[in-house]
Amino acid sequence: MTKFATVGGGPAYRKFLGKAYSTTGELDEWISERLGTTRRTTSDAVPAERE
């Protein structure tokens, strides 16, 4: 978490005692924005936008 706060690209955060912390909701939103499509097997085709 602290690395993302330094270099960017991570979820929204707040500082507490010199460290970066995110709420569960902020983490969930950040992860949801980056998740790929649901697949059932590793042999499922990769969607065109992810290639």
C-alpha positions as CSV (number, residue, x, y, z in Angstrom):
1,M,0.0,0.0,0.0
2,T,2.7,2.5,0.9
3,K,4.5,1.9,-2.4
4,F,1.4,2.8,-4.4
5,A,1.0,5.9,-2.3
6,T,4.6,6.9,-3.3
7,V,4.6,5.9,-7.0
8,G,0.9,6.2,-7.7
9,G,-1.6,3.9,-9.4
10,G,-3.1,2.5,-6.2
11,P,-6.4,3.0,-4.4
12,A,-7.4,6.1,-2.5
13,Y,-5.7,6.2,0.9
14,R,-5.3,8.2,4.1
15,K,-2.2,8.5,6.2
16,F,-2.1,7.4,9.8
17,L,1.1,7.4,11.9
18,G,3.1,7.9,8.7
19,K,1.7,5.0,6.8
20,A,-0.9,4.8,4.0
21,Y,-4.2,3.0,4.7
22,S,-7.2,2.4,2.5
23,T,-10.7,1.5,3.6
24,T,-12.2,-1.8,2.6
25,G,-14.6,0.0,0.2
26,E,-11.8,1.9,-1.4
27,L,-9.9,-1.4,-1.9
28,D,-13.0,-3.1,-3.3
29,E,-13.6,-0.3,-5.8
30,W,-9.9,-0.3,-6.9
31,I,-9.9,-4.0,-7.4
32,S,-13.2,-4.1,-9.2
33,E,-11.9,-1.5,-11.8
34,R,-9.0,-3.9,-12.6
35,L,-10.7,-7.3,-12.7
36,G,-10.9,-9.2,-15.9
37,T,-13.9,-11.1,-17.2
38,T,-15.2,-14.2,-15.4
39,R,-13.8,-17.5,-16.8
40,R,-14.6,-21.1,-16.0
41,T,-11.3,-22.6,-17.2
42,T,-7.8,-21.5,-18.1
43,S,-8.5,-22.4,-21.7
44,D,-11.3,-19.8,-22.1
45,A,-10.4,-17.3,-24.8
46,V,-8.9,-14.0,-23.7
47,P,-11.2,-11.1,-24.6
48,A,-9.9,-8.9,-27.4
49,E,-9.5,-5.8,-25.2
50,R,-7.1,-7.7,-22.8
51,E,-4.8,-9.1,-25.5
